């Protein structure tokens, strides 16, 4: 069975692009446009990996990452932060909150797939 990735990003074109990149590698994709919706979906879906943008309205990626790490069902689920923020402080904060990988946009398909495959053992 294919592994499932939940991508949380408020940019619809980015979501479509990342979905295309990862589907070509055999992953099932759940696209979510905001962190609150992602939290609600966790009652129904438990993905094998999360890809989270940092800059989202209302609930940002830092808050979502913190929530995922506090929740027993997702505490060990790999999280890739994929963001336009290149500053050290954001990267450091994400690592301290439990992110497994930190990639900056724009990202190539090979960079994204390599990070995901590495975390999922694919």
N, C-alpha and C positions, 0 to 999 in steps of 0.2 A: 504494500500500500504506500502511496506517495505521502511524503511528509507535508504538513500544512504550515504555512507562514502567514501570520497576520501582519499586514503593513498598515501603519497608522500615520497618515499624512494628510493635511488639509488641502494640499495641492492636487487636484484631480488629474492633471496631465502627468505629474510625477508618479502618482499611483499607477496610472496606466502604463507608463514606461517601465517601472520596477516590476509590475506584474508580467509584462511581456518578457523582460530579461530572465525572470525566475521560472516562468512556465516553460520556457524553452529548455530548462534544465530538469524538468519533470516535477516541479513543486506545485502543490495546490495552493492557491492564494485567496486569502480573505482581505478585501480592501475596506478600510475604515477611514472616514474623513475627520473624525475627532476622537479625542481620548475618552470622553464620556461614553460614546457609542461603543468603543472598544471594551470598556469596563462592563457594560451591559451584555455584550456578546459573550463574555467569559462565563456566563451562566449556561450557555448552550455549546460553545466551542472552546476547546483547549488546544491551541496550536502548539506545534513543536518548536517554534521560534517566532520572535517578534522583531519587526523592523519599525523603529520609532523615530519620527521627526521631533525636534525640540521645539520649534517655533510654531505653536498652534494656539488658536484663541481659547479663552476660558481656562482650560486645563492644558498645561504645556507638557512637553515630553519628559521633563525632569519629574514632574508630579506623577505622571503615568509610570515611569520607571520605578519610582519609590513605591507606588501602590503595588506593582507587579512583584517586587521583592518582599513586600510585607504579607502578601497573600500566599498561603501554604501551597496551593495548587500551581502557582507560577513562580515560586521563589527560586527554583533551579532552572527554569526555562531560559534558554539563551536569548539575549537581547542585543540586537545590532542598532546602534544609534546612527541614523543617516540624516545629516543636517548640513546646512550652509554655514553654520557657525564654526569657524576655524580657530577660535581663541583657546588658549591653554586652559583657562579657568573652566570653560564649559566641558572640555574633554576630561579634565581632572574630576570635576563634580560628577560626571556620568560614571566614570570608573569607580569612584567612591560609593555611588548609589547602586553599583552592581552591574553596569553594562559590560558585556563580554567583548564588544568590538565598537569602534568609533570610526565612521567613514564620513568624509565631507563631499558634498555635492559641488560640482557634478561628479558622478561616479561612473566608471566604465562597467560594462557587463561583467568582464572578467574579475574586476575588483569585488563586485557585489557577490557574484557566484562563489568566488574563492572564500570570502568571509563566511558565507552561509554554509557552504560545504564543509569548511573546517570546523564549524561549531556543531553541525549535525552529523559529522562523521561520514559524509557522503563521498 
